[in-house]
Amino acid sequence: MSTTATPELMKSTLTEMGKKAKTASRALAVLPSDEKNRCLEMMARGVEQAAEAIKAANAEDLEKAKQAGLAPAMIDRLTLTDRRIQEMADGLRVVASQHDPVGRVLSTTVRPNGLEITKISVPLGVIGIIYESRPNVTVDAAGICLKAGNAVILRGGSEAFHSNLILAGIMNRAAIGCGLPDGTVQLVPWTDHAAVNLLLKMDQYLDLIIPRGGERLIRLVCAEATMPVLKHYKGVCHLYVDRECDVEKAVEIVVNAKVQRPSACNALETLLIDRKIAERFVPPFVAAMKENGVELRGDEEFRKLDPEAVPATEDDYYAEYLALVLTVKMVGSVEEAVEHINQYGSRHSDGILSDIPADIDYFFANVDSSTLYANASTRFTDGGEFGMGAEIGISTDKLHARGPMGADELTSYKYLVRGSGQIRP
Amino acid sequence: MSTTATPELMKSTLTEMGKKAKTASRALAVLPSDEKNRCLEMMARGVEQAAEAIKAANAEDLEKAKQAGLAPAMIDRLTLTDRRIQEMADGLRVVASQHDPVGRVLSTTVRPNGLEITKISVPLGVIGIIYESRPNVTVDAAGICLKAGNAVILRGGSEAFHSNLILAGIMNRAAIGCGLPDGTVQLVPWTDHAAVNLLLKMDQYLDLIIPRGGERLIRLVCAEATMPVLKHYKGVCHLYVDRECDVEKAVEIVVNAKVQRPSACNALETLLIDRKIAERFVPPFVAAMKENGVELRGDEEFRKLDPEAVPATEDDYYAEYLALVLTVKMVGSVEEAVEHINQYGSRHSDGILSDIPADIDYFFANVDSSTLYANASTRFTDGGEFGMGAEIGISTDKLHARGPMGADELTSYKYLVRGSGQIRP
């Protein structure tokens, strides 16, 4: 299919996709666990068996990307090797091995009038996912959506169009092969923004939109979508080195949070140092940062201790560098640290390195972020590390799901009320 | 304050309100249960002590409403009597008596690396509520928001402007009297749509918007809001009379669901009758409807059994009458009933009247609504009836909260992770 179309064709095609997804979602909602898992296994085999065709489609995308002069890092993210194809298939099997998020009994109540109320988890229905670049998202996202009993409409980036198209086709055909209606996994066959704009108004068919990409895309989706949105804006993560703490461990944690994978959203961006520990902490910290090639940007007070640090601006306090750059600021108390984090942070992951229980309690109670750490690296904010299994993303929202989102977070619930003739007086 | 303003004044005032609410929300988030409850008691006393002033403000609204020729039912909803004022105060005390929705431990996990992960409930932050007509919403909504540790920005209807203004002022002053910052309860001092449009873009300050009113208002809010929205579109509720059931009880339940309070969202709008029970069920049902003054609109097949019934149109199947009108349709099976409900319903409350366990199971598994009933009236979909205490509304959304929403549904959660130096390998 072409990557452009008349508005009429686009609209009628998307509406048709919405209807098919809705129909598929009804079948998925009542599919037993073992059949869902069989379907995931069929999808995994489909991916494995089509490895050569997947690589051929991917080569088309790579050819275009090279012609367009995409950065090497982007081209690397786009590339599907035999190993990455196998990882996608294995990922589906991991999802199959996990617990079924649907049908969990969340609460039961018997009311004084004898009504028995059971609250159980159910799928959301149809989920739209708008993403960029990495084609493995097509497989990962479709797999986790299916596990939670949801149909999915995917809209990937133009760079990965051919790769996404073949992968979505394999997934959907596997579902059909397992007796599900056509429409379990669908890819929007156009990559222009017009298609996104139409999709964002389809609240009749889509129960949720998850945008995965840069802040600009996410803001656009929030402004335009008429259905609920779950989003991950950015991770401006902080660590606060309290006035009393294990300095050696603190340096180790700061190095890990900043250096182990700086491009991750849970990587450290700003370090707050209590000035009462500065004399002990700063020298080994600066040495470790130097050793790891981290550029430091400090406030005036920190620069007195480390004259090599670049002066930090107000913008640095808001920055998600995703690179080996770290802002450092001196503070006078845990209260001041909390104030800074709540003002400049992104409500993602923030931690305190401290031996003072009262300070940890204050930090935990007052920092308004999805995940708070005491004496550990912020890099643990991750579905896998939390024991959720596969992850669909990390929410910086407060509604519905916050922090790492697994398959459980792709469910809603309903109340089942059993009576024996009760009427309301 | 006037009910209009220049766009600049409106914007700067609303921004100021947003900032104050955010500040108040931080204090509310860490307020101990007993202090929140003391604050609710102070609010209740404030309402009681200002009864005369409240009635005087209300009289201004009533005078305007009469001049504007508002319908008597609307004027009745607007009127604050001594009894209604007492009920508002009592409602606050009921909220105070309930459990604290904040600080509940939702789960605890210890990971293989020793990290202890605790998931606890926290307030959402700042909630915006847009509502119409009844001034008691000002007190009820502010009370339940406070219980869940949230600051609230209220935007009531123009008819109740003076009543809302005095009530919101009483609530906010009580909060200040309890040591909270100014900004716990605020009312938007303008009732034009320009103020709503500005409010809907203030995602920097508002964590959630709840529109309470007609479908047009709700659609506008969903289309314009950049923050999450929790909404209640409408209640097109169904009952399905299965081929085997207790006919006497079934008639009693249908009467209750339709007649006991037809203006409620959980009242019955469409009855589906299995044709295999028609002969036994229809005569007593038609007699009961006649006795209760209910107008029946039937499909062709039903009208053969009740020639007095008005012919039902396609629009009737979508209709939320909120009046003594009932659509009746004959179906051939539970599958057909489920199909109809999923197509025409509003995902609110639907029930099956049946003695066949397999049919009840099928209905429960396949109807995509927030609350499903077996052998009971749909009128029980209500926070109070579910044992939630006070209710902020009934959600027809699937994200975050579904069905009746109490104070628990006005919370989010965060993860507290305690470590001993863990870093990510």
Interface residues (C-beta under 8 A of the other chain):
Chain A: R26 A29 V30 T109 R111 L115 I117 V122 L124 G125 D203 D207 L208 C222 A223 T226 P228 V229 L230 D246 K249 E252 I253 V255 N256 A257 Q260 N342 G351 I360 F364 A365 N366 D368 S369 S370 T371 L372 Y373 A374 N375 A376 S377 R379 F380 T381 E385 F386 G387 D397 K398 L399 H400 R402 G403 S412 Y413 K414 Y415 L416 V417 R418 G419 S420 G421 Q422 I423 R424
Chain B: R26 A29 V30 T109 R111 L115 I117 V122 L124 G125 D203 D207 L208 C222 A223 T226 P228 V229 L230 D246 K249 E252 I253 V255 N256 A257 Q260 N342 I360 F364 A365 N366 D368 S369 S370 T371 L372 Y373 A374 N375 A376 S377 R379 F380 T381 E385 F386 G387 D397 K398 L399 H400 R402 G403 S412 Y413 K414 Y415 L416 V417 R418 G419 S420 G421 Q422 I423 R424
